[in-house]
Amino acid sequence: MPTDADRLLWLHLQKNKLGLPFRRQYIIADNIVDFVCLPARLVIEIDGGYHDDIRQQYHDLARTNEIEKLKL
C-alpha cells in the first residue's frame, strides 16, 4: 500500500510532468522499486521508518548494489 510520501511524489512524476516517463512499482530483477525512469536510468525509493533498523539498512544496501550492477 502506498504511503502518503509515495502518493505525493507520484503526483509530480506521473504523466511526464517532469518531461520524462516514470513508472510506479516497477519490477527490476527480484525487486519491486517505488519509481523508475528507464530513459534516465533512475530509481527512486521512498523509505519509511523501518529502514532505520540496521538489519534493514544492510538489506537495502545489498538491494541497491544488485540493482546498480544491472546497469539498466
N, C-alpha and C positions, 0 to 999 in steps of 0.2 A: 504494500500500500504506500503510495507516495506521501512524503512529508509535506508540511507547509513550505519548506525551503525548496523542495523539488517542484511543487506546483508553481511557485513564484518564478523560479528560474525558467521553467518551461514556457511561461507566458512571454518571456523575452526571446527565447530561442526558436519557438515554433514559427512555421510559415515563412521561413527565410528572412525574418525581421532584421537579422544582422548581416544579411547578404550571403549567407552560407546555409546549406541544408543541415539541420540537426535531426537526429533520431533519438528516441527515448527508449530506455530499457532494451538495449541492443546486445545481442549475444556475440561475444568475442571469445573464441576457443571454448573453455569451460566456464566462462564468466559472463555475467549479465552486468553491463555497465549502465550507469544512470543516463548519461547522454554521450553521444558521439557525433562528430562531424568528420565523415570519412575523407572529403577532399582536403581538409586541413590536417588530417591525421591527429585529431584532438579528442581526448576522452576526458569527460568531466564527471567526477564522483562527488556527491553530497554526503558527507559523513556526519552521523548523529553522535550522541554522547557515548554510545557503547564503543566507539573507536578510541576512547581514552584508555581502555584496558590494554595493558602491554602485550598480552597474547594476541589480541585483535590487531594491534599495530604490526606485529610480526607477520600475521596472515596478510594484512593489507600490503605490506612491503613485498612479500612474495608474489602476490597477485599483480601488483604494479610491474614488477620485474618480468613476469610472464607475459603481460600484455605488451610491454615495451620491446621484448625480444621478437614479437611478431612483425614489427615494423609495418603496421597497417599500410 
